[in-house]
Amino acid sequence: MNHATIGSPSSPSQPLPLSSETETAEHEAKARSRHYGVRDAACQAAAQGGGENYFSAFALLLHAAPFHIAILSALPQLVGVVAQLASVKVLHYLRLPRRLLIAGGRAQALCWLPILSLPLIAPEHGPWLLIGCAMLYFGFGHVTAPVWNSLLVDVAEADGRGAYFARRARTTALTSFLALGLAGAILTLGQRWDMSWIGFLIIFLGAATARIGATNCQTHVARLMPVHQLDAPHGFRHFLAKAASQDFRRFLLFSGLMHFAVLLSGPFFVIYLLRDLHWSYLEYAGWMASSISAQFLTLGPWGRIGDRYGNKALLALTASAVPFLPMGYLLSEHYLFLLTVNFFGGVIWAGLSLGLQNYVFDSLRPEERTRGVALANAMNAVGWGLGALTGSWLATLMPAELSIGSWHLTPASNLPFLFCLSGVLRLVIAMSLLRTFAEPRAIASPLQGHLVRELPLLKSLMALMPWRNPRVAP
């Protein structure tokens, strides 16, 4: 009141209430956008956990061969590369991110209808029709990814980015866990009553509904956040050669090759578990849920480690452990053992995925973010596609048994040997490329041994130790 009545028209104090009001409105818009971002994570997780994760199982119902499964993993991702790169060009003409988000999201939701119907109309070509529908599905989904990720980064503060994306990831993990379990139960009942297609009909229509919900959340964020120049004026080659740092280029190589090594084995776990070990859909859902529950428990601590010590440290910890996960499938076929292996896989992958994502965000300026995210996702998708195709070829060359002297190893199929080869390649990539790029943010180096004490699960166990000194800083 005093400022409004005393100050003269030229008084510099008069703009302050307007500035404060603008900052308050911007803060409220970001807070609401963060809320919609978490709701989007839940909807997308429901679509993924109750739909996308059962693509390969649906393909097996259509009598798909291992080669079909590899193509189903590879080609849609390669189409996604083209879609993401094209989305940056399309955005220059649409200008409003909301238009791209609505068009891509609704088109992806509608793709569930041909996914369900076309393979049944022509069952003799079922696997190939499913692959074609999946290419459209992932193409429409990927076209929205760069602009959506750019908007999400804008709503999160830089010093709390790791914590916010960990919160989104925890929401994703919890919702995926519930969706996986519910979908697995529905499919198991359908299998028991000889109505497997009805089970897939129910879960895929649920996934379509969830995708529409995610699109609504994204459009709310696009309305709330101010429209700014989303991209630099130059092309991808100029960005990669001139604008991107050497560390970022080396990180792209590491990330792409790591995805290649992982996808050598990734598409074939479903074949090994459902076909070779004869698991039920419910057992398969429990196996996937073990990984998701581990992610839910550990994403928060991983996010705090990334914020405090940097995402390069997060990558160094997790990428050094991820090579040993697939090797466990060569040791035993017991359900509880493989459940445990996949649980610890969820712990490691939670940190690795968060580190890969946030390293990209931290390395880019706002005007470069859309193009940089598209390029990083394209690199990963190329590695994904080539890895799946190479894995399908190697699966035909792997021996059925291994004999060293008097020691003989004969698993249920030759796929565990492919899993082990994938682990060896991951180890080579981690040891050779992790040291080639640095942390993009100014982060103090952690004290000796302090980072180890911050590891998820280990910190909770140390807190229970009776000899732990309570005066030691957490």
C-alpha positions in Angstrom: 0.0 0.0 0.0 2.7 2.5 0.9 4.6 1.9 -2.3 1.5 2.5 -4.3 0.6 5.9 -2.7 4.1 7.4 -2.0 6.2 6.6 -5.1 6.3 9.0 -8.0 5.7 7.7 -11.6 9.4 7.6 -12.2 10.2 5.8 -8.9 12.2 2.7 -9.5 10.4 0.9 -6.7 7.1 0.8 -8.7 8.0 -2.2 -11.0 8.8 -4.4 -8.1 5.3 -5.6 -7.3 4.8 -6.4 -11.0 8.1 -8.3 -11.1 7.3 -10.1 -7.9 3.8 -11.0 -9.3 5.4 -12.3 -12.5 7.9 -14.4 -10.6 5.1 -15.8 -8.4 3.0 -16.7 -11.5 6.0 -18.3 -13.1 6.7 -20.3 -10.0 3.1 -21.5 -9.7 3.1 -22.5 -13.4 6.3 -24.5 -12.9 4.8 -26.2 -9.8 1.7 -27.2 -11.7 3.7 -28.3 -14.7 5.8 -30.5 -12.4 2.6 -32.0 -11.1 1.4 -32.8 -14.6 4.8 -34.2 -15.4 4.5 -36.7 -12.7 0.9 -37.6 -13.8 2.2 -38.0 -17.3 4.9 -40.5 -16.0 2.1 -42.5 -14.4 0.0 -42.7 -17.5 3.0 -43.5 -19.8 4.1 -46.2 -17.3 0.6 -47.8 -17.4 0.8 -47.8 -21.2 4.2 -49.3 -21.2 3.8 -51.8 -18.3 0.4 -53.0 -19.4 1.0 -52.8 -23.1 4.4 -52.3 -24.7 6.1 -54.8 -22.3 3.8 -57.5 -23.7 4.5 -56.9 -27.4 7.0 -59.9 -27.5 4.5 -62.1 -25.6 1.8 -61.2 -28.1 4.2 -61.9 -31.0 4.8 -65.4 -29.5 1.1 -65.9 -29.4 1.2 -65.2 -33.2 3.9 -67.9 -33.6 6.8 -65.5 -34.1 10.3 -66.9 -34.5 13.4 -65.4 -32.7 14.1 -63.5 -35.9 10.7 -61.8 -35.7 11.3 -60.9 -32.1 14.6 -59.3 -33.0 13.0 -57.3 -35.8 10.2 -56.3 -33.4 12.8 -54.8 -31.1 15.0 -53.3 -33.8 12.9 -51.8 -36.6 10.5 -49.7 -34.4 13.5 -48.1 -32.7 15.1 -47.2 -36.0 11.8 -45.7 -37.2 11.9 -43.8 -33.9 15.3 -42.3 -34.9 13.8 -40.8 -38.1 10.7 -39.6 -36.2 12.8 -37.8 -33.5 15.1 -36.1 -36.0 12.1 -35.1 -38.2 10.2 -33.7 -35.2 12.8 -31.0 -34.8 12.1 -29.9 -38.4 8.4 -30.2 -38.0 8.5 -28.0 -34.8 9.9 -25.1 -36.9 6.6 -25.1 -38.9 4.2 -25.8 -36.1 5.9 -23.5 -33.6 3.6 -24.5 -30.8 4.8 -27.7 -29.0 1.2 -28.4 -28.0 0.2 -29.2 -31.6 2.9 -31.8 -32.0 2.2 -33.4 -28.6 -1.5 -33.7 -29.3 -1.0 -35.1 -32.8 1.7 -37.6 -31.9 0.0 -38.7 -28.7 -3.4 -39.3 -30.2 -2.0 -41.1 -33.2 0.0 -43.4 -31.0 -3.1 -44.3 -28.9 -5.0 -45.1 -32.0 -2.3 -47.5 -33.2 -3.5 -50.1 -30.6 -6.5 -50.8 -32.7 -4.6 -52.1 -35.8 -2.1 -53.9 -33.4 -5.0 -55.9 -32.1 -7.0 -56.5 -35.3 -4.6 -56.8 -38.2 -2.7 -59.9 -37.0 -6.0 -61.7 -36.5 -7.4 -60.7 -39.9 -4.4 -62.3 -41.6 -2.9 -64.7 -39.1 -0.5 -66.2 -41.6 1.3 -62.9 -41.7 0.6 -62.0 -38.0 4.2 -61.4 -36.8 5.0 -59.1 -39.8 1.8 -57.2 -39.4 2.5 -56.7 -35.7 6.0 -55.4 -36.6 4.5 -52.9 -39.1 2.0 -51.7 -36.5 4.7 -51.4 -33.9 6.8 -49.3 -36.2 3.9 -46.8 -36.6 3.3 -46.9 -32.8 6.8 -46.1 -31.8 7.2 -43.6 -34.7 4.3 -41.5 -33.4 5.6 -41.8 -29.8 9.1 -40.8 -30.6 8.1 -37.8 -32.6 6.9 -36.1 -29.3 10.0 -37.1 -27.2 12.4 -34.2 -27.9 10.0 -31.4 -27.4 8.4 -33.1 -24.3 11.8 -33.7 -22.7 12.8 -30.1 -23.4 9.6 -28.8 -21.6 10.3 -31.2 -18.7 13.8 -29.8 -18.2 12.4 -26.3 -18.2 10.0 -27.0 -15.3 12.8 -28.5 -13.1 15.3 -26.4 -11.3 18.9 -27.3 -12.2 20.0 -28.1 -8.7 17.0 -30.3 -8.1 16.8 -31.9 -11.5 18.0 -35.3 -10.3 15.5 -35.4 -7.5 12.6 -34.4 -9.7 13.4 -36.9 -12.5 13.9 -39.5 -9.8 10.5 -38.7 -8.5 9.0 -39.2 -12.0 10.9 -42.4 -12.4 9.7 -43.7 -9.0 6.1 -43.0 -10.2 6.9 -44.8 -13.4 8.3 -47.8 -11.5 5.3 -48.0 -9.1 2.7 -47.7 -11.9 4.6 -50.1 -14.1 4.8 -52.6 -11.3 1.0 -52.4 -10.8 0.3 -52.5 -14.5 2.6 -55.4 -15.1 1.0 -57.5 -12.3 -2.5 -56.7 -13.4 -1.8 -57.4 -17.0 0.0 -60.6 -16.2 -2.9 -61.8 -14.1 -5.4 -61.0 -16.9 -3.2 -62.8 -19.5 -2.8 -65.8 -17.2 -6.6 -66.1 -16.7 -7.0 -65.8 -20.5 -4.4 -68.5 -21.0 -6.1 -70.8 -18.5 -9.5 -70.4 -20.2 -8.1 -70.7 -23.7 -8.9 -67.1 -24.5 -5.5 -65.5 -24.7 -6.5 -63.0 -27.3 -9.3 -61.6 -25.0 -6.6 -61.0 -22.4 -4.4 -59.1 -24.8 -7.5 -57.1 -26.0 -8.2 -56.0 -22.4 -4.6 -54.9 -21.6 -4.0 -53.2 -24.9 -7.2 -51.2 -24.8 -6.2 -50.1 -21.2 -2.8 -49.1 -22.6 -4.5 -46.9 -25.3 -6.6 -45.2 -22.6 -3.5 -44.5 -20.5 -1.7 -43.0 -23.5 -4.6 -40.5 -24.1 -4.3 -39.5 -20.4 -0.5 -38.9 -20.9 -1.3 -36.7 -23.9 -3.7 -34.6 -21.9 -1.0 -34.1 -19.2 1.6 -33.0 -21.8 -0.8 -30.5 -23.4 -1.4 -28.9 -19.9 2.3 -28.4 -19.5 2.7 -27.0 -23.0 -0.1 -24.4 -22.2 1.4 -23.5 -18.8 5.1 -23.1 -19.9 6.0 -20.0 -22.0 6.9 -20.7 -25.6 10.5 -19.8 -26.3 13.0 -20.6 -29.0 13.1 -24.3 -28.6 16.1 -24.9 -30.9 19.2 -23.4 -32.4 19.0 -22.4 -36.1 21.6 -24.8 -37.4 21.3 -28.4 -38.4 22.4 -31.6 -36.7 25.8 -31.8 -38.4 26.6 -28.2 -37.3 25.4 -29.0 -33.8 27.5 -32.2 -33.5 30.6 -30.7 -35.1 30.6 -27.1 -33.6 28.1 -26.7 -30.8 28.5 -30.0 -28.9 31.4 -30.4 -26.6 34.0 -33.1 -27.0 32.8 -34.7 -23.8 29.2 -34.8 -25.1 30.4 -36.4 -28.4 32.3 -39.1 -26.4 29.3 -39.6 -24.2 27.1 -40.2 -27.2 29.5 -42.9 -28.4 29.5 -44.6 -25.0 25.7 -44.5 -24.7 25.1 -45.8 -28.2 27.6 -48.7 -27.9 26.2 -49.6 -24.4 22.7 -49.8 -25.9 24.2 -52.0 -28.7 25.7 -54.4 -26.2 22.6 -54.5 -24.0 20.3 -55.2 -27.0 22.4 -58.1 -28.1 20.6 -60.1 -25.4 17.6 -57.9 -24.5 15.0 -59.1 -26.9 15.6 -62.7 -26.2 14.9 -62.9 -22.4 11.2 -63.3 -23.1 11.9 -66.2 -25.5 14.2 -67.9 -23.0 11.8 -67.5 -20.1 8.5 -68.2 -21.8 9.5 -70.7 -24.5 12.6 -72.5 -23.0 11.8 -72.4 -19.3 8.1 -72.6 -19.8 7.1 -69.9 -17.4 3.5 -68.7 -17.2 2.5 -65.1 -18.0 2.2 -64.5 -14.3 5.7 -65.8 -13.5 7.0 -63.6 -16.4 5.1 -60.6 -14.9 6.6 -61.3 -11.5 10.1 -61.4 -13.0 9.6 -58.0 -14.7 7.9 -56.6 -11.5 11.0 -57.6 -9.4 13.1 -55.2 -11.5 10.5 -52.4 -11.3 10.1 -52.7 -7.6 13.9 -52.4 -7.2 13.8 -49.2 -9.3 11.1 -47.8 -7.1 13.1 -48.4 -4.0 16.4 -47.0 -5.4 15.6 -44.2 -7.8 15.4 -41.5 -5.0 18.9 -42.3 -3.7 20.3 -42.5 -7.2 18.8 -39.1 -8.0 20.4 -37.6 -4.9 23.8 -39.1 -5.8 23.5 -37.5 -9.3 22.6 -34.1 -7.8 25.4 -34.2 -5.2 28.2 -35.9 -6.9 27.4 -35.6 -10.6 25.9 -37.8 -13.2 29.3 -38.9 -14.5 29.9 -40.5 -11.0 26.5 -42.1 -11.3 27.4 -43.6 -14.7 30.8 -44.8 -13.5 29.1 -46.7 -10.6 26.3 -48.3 -12.5 28.0 -49.0 -15.9 30.7 -50.9 -14.1 28.2 -53.2 -12.5 25.7 -53.7 -15.4 28.0 -56.1 -17.3 27.6 -58.8 -14.7 23.8 -59.0 -14.7 23.2 -61.1 -17.8 26.0 -63.6 -16.8 23.8 -64.7 -13.9 21.4 -66.5 -16.3 24.2 -68.9 -17.1 24.4 -70.0 -13.4 20.9 -71.3 -12.6 17.4 -71.7 -14.1 15.7 -71.6 -10.7 12.8 -69.1 -10.6 13.8 -67.4 -7.3 17.4 -67.1 -8.3 16.5 -65.4 -11.6 14.0 -63.2 -9.7 16.8 -62.1 -7.4 19.2 -61.4 -10.4 16.5 -59.3 -12.0 15.9 -57.4 -8.8 19.5 -56.3 -8.6 19.3 -55.6 -12.3 16.6 -53.1 -11.5 18.8 -51.5 -8.8 21.6 -51.0 -11.3 19.5 -50.0 -14.3 17.6 -47.4 -12.2 20.9 -45.5 -11.7 22.3 -46.1 -15.2 19.1 -44.9 -16.9 18.9 -41.8 -14.7 22.5 -41.0 -15.3 22.3 -41.3 -19.1 19.2 -39.1 -19.2 20.4 -36.3 -16.9 23.9 -36.2 -18.4 22.3 -35.2 -21.7 20.2 -32.5 -19.9 23.2 -31.1 -18.0 25.4 -30.9 -21.2 23.1 -28.8 -23.3 22.0 -25.1 -23.4 18.2 -24.5 -23.5 18.2 -23.5 -27.1 20.1 -26.6 -28.1 18.2 -29.0 -25.9 15.5 -30.2 -28.4 18.1 -31.0 -31.0 20.6 -32.5 -28.6 18.0 -34.8 -26.9 16.8 -35.9 -30.4 20.4 -36.7 -31.4 21.1 -38.6 -28.1 17.9 -40.6 -28.5 18.7 -41.3 -32.1 22.2 -42.6 -31.2 20.7 -44.9 -28.6 18.0 -46.1 -31.0 20.6 -47.0 -33.6 22.6 -48.9 -31.1 19.3 -50.6 -29.9 18.3 -51.6 -33.5 21.7 -52.8 -34.6 22.2 -54.7 -31.3 18.9 -56.5 -31.7 19.6 -57.5 -35.3 23.2 -58.6 -34.5 21.8 -60.6 -31.5 19.4 -62.5 -33.7 22.2 -63.5 -36.0 24.5 -64.5 -33.1 21.7 -66.6 -31.5 21.9 -68.9 -34.5 25.7 -69.3 -34.0 25.8 -69.9 -30.2 26.6 -73.5 -29.2 23.9 -75.5 -27.3 26.5 -76.6 -24.6 29.9 -75.8 -23.3 32.5 -78.4 -22.3 35.8 -77.6 -20.6 37.6 -80.8 -19.7 35.4 -82.8 -17.5 33.1 -79.8 -16.8 29.9 -79.6 -19.0 27.3 -76.9 -19.1 24.0 -77.5 -20.9 21.4 -74.8 -20.3 17.8 -75.0 -21.5 18.9 -73.4 -24.8 21.9 -71.6 -26.2 20.5 -68.1 -25.3 22.4 -67.9 -21.9 25.6 -68.0 -23.8 24.4 -65.0 -25.8 23.5 -63.3 -22.5 27.1 -63.9 -21.3 28.6 -62.5 -24.5 26.5 -59.4 -24.0 27.9 -58.9 -20.5 31.5 -59.3 -21.7 30.9 -56.6 -24.4 29.3 -54.3 -21.8 32.4 -54.6 -19.6 34.8 -53.8 -22.5 32.8 -50.7 -23.4 32.6 -49.5 -19.8 36.3 -50.0 -19.1 37.4 -48.3 -22.3 35.0 -45.4 -22.7 33.9 -44.2 -19.2 37.2 -42.4 -18.7 37.0 -40.5 -22.0 34.3 -37.9 -20.9 33.9 -35.7 -17.8 31.2 -34.3 -15.6 29.5 -31.3 -17.4 28.6 -29.5 -14.1 31.0 -28.0 -11.5 30.8 -30.7 -8.8 33.1 -31.2 -5.9 34.9 -34.6 -5.8 33.4 -36.9 -3.2 35.4 -37.8 -0.2 37.2 -41.1 -0.2 34.7 -43.8 0.6 31.8 -41.4 1.0 30.2 -42.1 -2.3 30.2 -45.9 -1.6 28.3 -45.2 1.7 25.7 -43.3 -0.3 24.8 -46.3 -2.5 21.1 -47.4 -2.5 20.3 -50.3 -0.1 23.9 -50.1 1.3 23.2 -46.9 3.1 20.1 -48.4 4.7 22.0 -51.4 5.8 24.8 -49.3 7.3 22.3 -47.3 9.2 21.3 -50.6 11.0 24.8 -51.4 12.0 25.2 -51.2 15.8 28.7 -49.9 15.6 27.9 -47.0 13.2 28.9 -43.7 14.7 25.9 -41.4 14.8 28.1 -38.3 14.5 29.3 -39.3 11.1 27.5 -37.1 8.4 25.0 -39.1 6.4 
